[in-house]
Amino acid sequence: MKIRCLLVDDEPPALTVLRSHIAAVPMLEVTAQCHNAMQAFEILQQQPIDLMFLDIRMPQMLGTDFVRSLRNPPKIIFTTTYREYALDGFELDVVDYLLKPISLERFMRAVQKVCRPENLPLTPVPPHQSTHTTSDRFLYFRVDRKMVKVMVDDIQYIESLKDYVRIVTNGKQIISKQTITSLEEMLPEDYFLRIHRSFIVALDKIDSYSPTHVDIAGKEIPIGRHFKHEVERILSTGGVKIIAG
């Protein structure tokens, strides 16, 4: 029996990260998602929810106040950028308190606390067994006042522009207000590689490489000194990322 999850967050990128992590855990399923506490309350009245991933600072009502308003809340994992509500989480007896950006490893430690009936640990699906490939995955990025859809398989590389990122695809490029580190958490790690503090590249888009740079569609992208060893290790294995553990 699957654990039915409700995702509550007013930031679309955060919802995308959670959906990606949940897709890696066979016994979790996304039943619904919404953007504020009022919408979440309606969903909880209409359908059974086992586990709620809840942001704290949202429009209309804080996530902590929302939990206090519920008579019979489901199990709750807070997801937030802010550390100062950790004590509230303890007092509300939530399952865990995750700080954004949320890595898959930290996500797994949280959901393992939501035990199966037979008390077995949850196991993520290895990348090569995933039912989703990059060809059908996409992300939304805020550009001006719109959310722009980008297919993951079209991304060639990503460049950091301080508080913004430039996403270069096969046919266009967009600039969105987001850090490259937060975006790195959203990308499937077996398809993308951080080669410089300012660059992430798609492994299958690399045409050639040298000790100092990689070439993608005629663009020379530098390899950072601190990333050089890992880049050489991965590219020398044919672009296959070997995850320890």
C-alpha positions as CSV (number, residue, x, y, z in Angstrom):
1,M,0.0,0.0,0.0
2,K,1.4,3.4,-1.0
3,I,1.8,6.4,1.2
4,R,-0.4,9.2,-0.1
5,C,1.4,12.5,-0.1
6,L,0.2,16.1,-0.3
7,L,2.7,18.8,-1.3
8,V,2.1,22.3,-0.1
9,D,4.4,25.1,-1.3
10,D,3.9,28.4,-3.0
11,E,7.2,28.0,-5.0
12,P,6.8,25.9,-8.2
13,P,10.6,24.9,-8.2
14,A,10.3,23.5,-4.7
15,L,7.3,21.4,-5.7
16,T,9.3,20.1,-8.7
17,V,12.2,19.0,-6.4
18,L,9.7,17.2,-4.1
19,R,8.0,15.4,-7.0
20,S,11.4,14.3,-8.3
21,H,12.5,12.9,-5.0
22,I,9.1,11.2,-4.4
23,A,9.4,9.6,-7.9
24,A,12.5,7.8,-6.6
25,V,10.6,6.1,-3.8
26,P,8.3,3.3,-5.0
27,M,6.0,3.4,-2.0
28,L,5.3,7.1,-2.1
29,E,2.8,8.7,-4.4
30,V,1.8,12.3,-4.9
31,T,-2.0,12.5,-4.4
32,A,-2.3,16.3,-4.6
33,Q,-0.3,19.5,-4.5
34,C,-1.3,23.1,-3.8
35,H,0.2,26.5,-3.0
36,N,-1.2,27.5,0.4
37,A,-2.9,26.4,3.6
38,M,-6.4,27.2,2.5
39,Q,-6.1,24.9,-0.5
40,A,-4.5,22.2,1.6
41,F,-7.3,22.3,4.1
42,E,-9.9,21.7,1.3
43,I,-7.8,18.8,0.0
44,L,-7.6,17.2,3.5
45,Q,-11.4,17.4,3.8
46,Q,-11.9,15.7,0.4
47,Q,-9.4,12.8,0.3
48,P,-7.2,10.7,2.6
49,I,-3.6,11.9,3.0
50,D,-1.0,10.0,4.9
51,L,2.0,12.4,4.6
52,M,2.1,16.1,4.0
53,F,5.2,18.0,2.9
54,L,4.5,21.5,4.1
55,D,6.3,24.8,3.5
56,I,6.2,27.2,6.4
57,R,6.3,30.8,5.1
58,M,3.3,30.9,2.7
59,P,0.7,33.5,1.8
60,Q,-2.4,33.8,4.1
61,M,-1.1,31.5,6.9
62,L,2.1,30.1,8.2
63,G,2.5,26.3,7.9
64,T,3.1,26.1,11.6
65,D,-0.2,27.8,12.4
66,F,-2.0,25.6,9.8
67,V,-0.8,22.5,11.6
68,R,-2.1,23.9,14.9
69,S,-5.5,24.4,13.3
70,L,-5.9,20.8,12.3
71,R,-7.8,18.3,14.5
72,N,-6.4,15.2,13.0
73,P,-3.4,16.1,10.9
74,P,-1.6,13.5,8.8
75,K,2.1,12.9,9.3
76,I,4.0,16.1,8.5
77,I,7.4,16.9,7.1
78,F,8.2,20.7,7.1
79,T,10.2,22.0,4.1
80,T,11.5,25.5,4.5
81,T,14.4,27.9,3.9
82,Y,14.2,29.1,7.5
83,R,15.8,27.6,10.5
84,E,14.0,29.6,13.2
85,Y,10.8,27.4,13.1
86,A,12.6,24.2,14.1
87,L,11.4,24.5,17.7
88,D,7.8,24.8,16.5
89,G,8.3,21.7,14.5
90,F,9.5,19.8,17.6
91,E,6.5,21.1,19.6
92,L,4.1,20.1,16.8
93,D,5.7,16.6,16.7
94,V,6.3,16.6,13.0
95,V,8.2,13.8,11.3
96,D,11.2,15.9,10.2
97,Y,12.3,19.4,9.3
98,L,14.0,19.8,6.0
99,L,16.0,22.9,4.9
100,K,15.9,23.9,1.3
101,P,17.6,23.0,-1.0
102,I,16.6,19.5,-0.2
103,S,19.0,16.7,-1.3
104,L,17.7,13.3,-2.1
105,E,19.9,11.8,0.6
106,R,18.4,14.1,3.3
107,F,14.9,13.5,1.8
108,M,15.4,9.7,2.2
109,R,16.4,10.0,5.8
110,A,13.2,11.9,6.5
111,V,10.8,9.6,4.7
112,Q,12.4,6.5,6.4
113,K,10.9,7.8,9.6
114,V,7.4,7.2,8.1
115,C,7.6,3.4,8.6
116,R,5.9,0.7,6.6
117,P,3.5,-1.5,8.4
118,E,6.2,-4.2,8.3
119,N,8.7,-1.7,9.5
120,L,11.0,-2.0,6.5
121,P,13.2,0.9,5.3
122,L,12.3,2.7,2.1
123,T,14.6,2.3,-0.8
124,P,15.0,4.7,-3.7
125,V,14.9,3.4,-7.3
126,P,18.4,3.3,-8.7
127,P,18.8,5.6,-11.8
128,H,19.0,2.8,-14.3
129,Q,15.7,1.3,-13.0
130,S,13.7,4.5,-13.0
131,T,10.5,4.5,-15.0
132,H,11.1,8.1,-16.1
133,T,13.8,9.2,-18.5
134,T,14.9,12.7,-19.2
135,S,12.9,12.6,-22.4
136,D,9.6,13.1,-20.5
137,R,10.8,15.2,-17.6
138,F,10.5,19.0,-17.5
139,L,11.1,21.9,-15.1
140,Y,9.3,25.3,-14.9
141,F,11.4,28.4,-14.5
142,R,10.2,31.9,-13.6
143,V,11.0,34.3,-16.4
144,D,9.6,37.8,-15.8
145,R,6.0,37.2,-14.8
146,K,5.6,33.8,-16.4
147,M,6.6,30.2,-15.6
148,V,8.4,28.8,-18.7
149,K,8.5,25.0,-19.3
150,V,11.9,23.5,-20.2
151,M,12.3,19.9,-21.1
152,V,15.2,18.4,-19.2
153,D,16.5,16.5,-22.2
154,D,16.9,19.8,-24.1
155,I,19.2,21.4,-21.6
156,Q,22.8,21.7,-22.9
157,Y,24.3,23.6,-20.0
158,I,23.5,26.0,-17.2
159,E,25.5,29.1,-16.3
160,S,25.5,30.9,-12.9
161,L,24.9,34.7,-13.1
162,K,25.2,35.4,-9.3
163,D,21.5,35.3,-8.2
164,Y,20.3,34.2,-11.6
165,V,21.0,31.2,-13.9
166,R,21.1,31.0,-17.7
167,I,19.6,27.8,-19.0
168,V,20.9,27.0,-22.5
169,T,18.9,24.4,-24.5
170,N,18.9,23.1,-28.0
171,G,16.9,25.9,-29.4
172,K,16.9,28.8,-26.9
173,Q,18.2,30.2,-23.6
174,I,16.3,31.7,-20.7
175,I,17.4,33.6,-17.6
176,S,15.7,32.9,-14.3
177,K,16.2,34.2,-10.8
178,Q,17.6,31.2,-9.0
179,T,20.9,30.0,-7.7
180,I,22.9,27.3,-9.5
181,T,23.2,25.3,-6.4
182,S,19.4,25.1,-5.9
183,L,19.0,24.2,-9.5
184,E,21.6,21.4,-9.2
185,E,19.4,19.8,-6.6
186,M,16.5,19.6,-9.1
187,L,18.4,17.9,-11.9
188,P,18.8,14.2,-12.2
189,E,22.4,13.6,-11.0
190,D,23.1,10.7,-13.4
191,Y,22.6,13.0,-16.4
192,F,24.2,16.3,-15.3
193,L,27.6,17.2,-14.0
194,R,28.9,20.3,-12.1
195,I,32.2,21.1,-13.7
196,H,32.8,24.6,-12.4
197,R,31.3,26.8,-9.6
198,S,29.5,28.6,-12.4
199,F,28.6,25.8,-14.8
200,I,26.6,22.6,-14.9
201,V,26.6,20.5,-18.2
202,A,24.5,17.7,-19.6
203,L,26.8,14.7,-20.0
204,D,25.2,13.5,-23.2
205,K,25.7,17.0,-24.8
206,I,29.5,17.0,-24.5
207,D,31.1,16.8,-27.9
208,S,34.7,16.8,-26.7
209,Y,36.8,17.7,-23.7
210,S,40.3,18.5,-22.5
211,P,41.9,18.9,-19.1
212,T,40.7,22.6,-19.0
213,H,37.3,22.7,-20.7
214,V,34.5,20.8,-22.4
215,D,32.9,21.6,-25.7
216,I,29.1,21.7,-26.2
217,A,27.6,22.9,-29.5
218,G,30.7,25.0,-30.3
219,K,30.8,26.6,-26.8
220,E,34.0,26.1,-24.7
221,I,33.0,25.7,-21.0
222,P,35.8,25.9,-18.4
223,I,36.5,23.1,-15.9
224,G,37.1,24.5,-12.5
225,R,40.3,23.6,-10.6
226,H,38.4,22.2,-7.7
227,F,36.2,20.1,-10.0
228,K,38.9,18.8,-12.3
229,H,39.5,15.4,-10.6
230,E,35.9,14.4,-10.4
231,V,35.2,15.6,-14.0
232,E,38.2,13.5,-15.3
233,R,37.0,10.5,-13.4
234,I,33.5,10.6,-14.7
235,L,34.3,11.5,-18.3
236,S,37.0,8.8,-18.5
237,T,34.2,6.2,-17.6
238,G,32.2,7.4,-20.6
239,G,30.1,9.9,-18.7
240,V,28.8,7.3,-16.3
241,K,28.5,8.7,-12.8
242,I,29.3,6.0,-10.3
243,I,27.5,6.7,-7.0
244,A,29.2,5.3,-3.9
245,G,27.1,3.5,-1.3
